[in-house]
Amino acid sequence: MENVIVFDLGGTLMRYEGMPHSWISYYQAAFEAVRDRFSLPLGEEDITRSVHILREYNPRYKPREIEHSAEFLFGEATRHWNASLPLPEIIDAFFAGIRLTAKLYGDTPPPWRSSGSWAGGPPP
């Protein structure tokens, strides 16, 4: 059996129910979820600053020519927290805090439709 990794960047296999084209409106709650999950001593100013920094890298808000890794983006957005958490844990908690519901399109190929198998588990 071959292993295959599929990246659905264009919304061809699935979509997030109720998700707008820009995630900016979700940033505040997502950073609050990170704070709460790890019991970080962050105030509203810290969260607001993180939202502002991440928004500056959002290409729907501010077009850019350079693509950055998630680690870079979240490193920049959380640097002022002075927390010693690994960035992958921050990133996971951030996206878990958005609480999206993934829906497969009706014409998604059967291997993905029937298996429900996604890298790292089901779609978040």
Steps between C-alpha positions, in 0.01 A plus 500: 500500500625848414476796734372821347482849642238732354500875549164661432598866491236602250194346662470226239432203732346667803399828654462637848134562576428868554862601443552835331784553252693689765562346842579833667174509693598165661843612625388651831311191619775270373774684693275506807465121463880467500523717810231300678632156398846571642388732784722779370502831690400705195282808512274637229782727380720195437224325305418815301867542411521139380187547288648815346832332419341193343257719303795688349611172339153407371512536119129588485572798726845594377622338175847351512744335264679283756336193651587436864478179702247465780792483742627836379156665516415374846853566623456864400147524640589351839859619554385767749330233716836386641354149525716192468244294309598314183356674195329182370296487822404866466400445137293190582320680784435802277329296228314287753370827646346602168259203527433445132284225357647337191256384232597288201359602165259251342738427213801432723665178372397182684840424656473813712125487545481143628816481706466826689875473520695825514854572605490547873143369524172636370485856371498748789 
